[in-house]
Amino acid sequence: MTTVEFYDQGGRITGFCCRGHSGYAEAGADIVCAAVTTAVRMAECTINDVCGARARTKVREEEALISLRLPAQCDEEETVQAVLAGLMLTLCELRDEYPDYLEVLEVQ
């Protein structure tokens, strides 16, 4: 199962950690993993490359892990928060479609 944790501090999403393989299908044919990976990559690229937020990202392919942590302040804070909220909603929609393969959590 893939687990995605979103970190919330006082109503501000400060980052996320996505880990694990969904187990929906074999590697290379797993549509759940592909959907999650695409959504997470789009969010990371938008936050760092488009908004210039300089979030710290960590990728460990051998652990099937990607995490992102925002700095204390972002110049494009409103946009970055919208991207993270959109990512969370997208992943919640996927979770609702594939509840045995994806878990989405908010961590305070």
N, C-alpha and C positions, 0 to 999 in steps of 0.2 A: 504494500500500500504506500502511496505517496502521501506525505504529511506536509502541509504548509502552515507555518505559524506566522501570524502578523503581530508585530510588537506595537503596543499602544501605550503612550505616556500622556495622560491628561487630554485625550482626544486627538492627539497627534500620532499618526502612524510613523514610527521611527525606522521601520525596516521589516524584513521577513526572512525566513529560512525555509527552504523547500528541500525535502530529503526523501530518498527512497524511490524504488521502482513501483509502479502501480500494480504490475502483475496481470494486467488485462490480457496481454498477449506476449509473444516472444519479442526480444529486443529487435528493433527494426520494423516491427509490425504493430507496435503498441500505440494505438491512437490516443489513449488517455495520456501517456507520457509525452507524446508529440504535442498534444494540445497544451499541456502544462508548460512544457519547455518553451514553446513558441510565445505564450502569454508572458512568461517570466522574462524571456530575452527582450521582448518588445518593451516591457516596462523598464528594464535596466537600461536599455539603449536610450529610451526617451528621457529618463531621469538624468543620466550622466552625459550623453552625447548631445541631446537637444537642449535640455534645461541647464546643463553645466553644474549640476548639484555636487559633483565630486563625492558621491556615496562610495563607501568601501564595499567592494564585492569580493566574494570568495567562491571559487569553484573547485570542487573536488570530485572529478568524474568517477574515480574508483569507489567513492562513497555515495554517488548519485546525490550530491549536495550542491546547492547554490544559495548563497545568502547575500543580503544587501543591508547595509546600515547607513542611514543618513547622518550627515554632520549635524551639529546642534542647531545650525541655522542654514537656510538655503535662500539664495536670491529669488528663486522662482518657487517659493514655498507653496503657494496656492495651487500652482500647476502640478507640482510634485505630489502633493496630497491627493489631487484629483486622479493622477495616474495610479497611485497606490490603491485608492478606493476602487477604481475601475478594475484593477487587477484582482482585488479581493472579490468583487462582485462576479467577475468572469469565472474565477475558480470556484466560487460557491455554486454558480450555475452548473459547472462541470461536475461538482460533487453531487448535486441533486440528480444528475443524469447517471452517474457512476458511483453510487454511495459505497460500494464494496472496494473501490480502488483509490479513492481520494478523500482525504480528511483536511478540512480547513479550520484553523483555530485562531482565536484572538487571545493574545497574552497581555495581561495588564502589567 
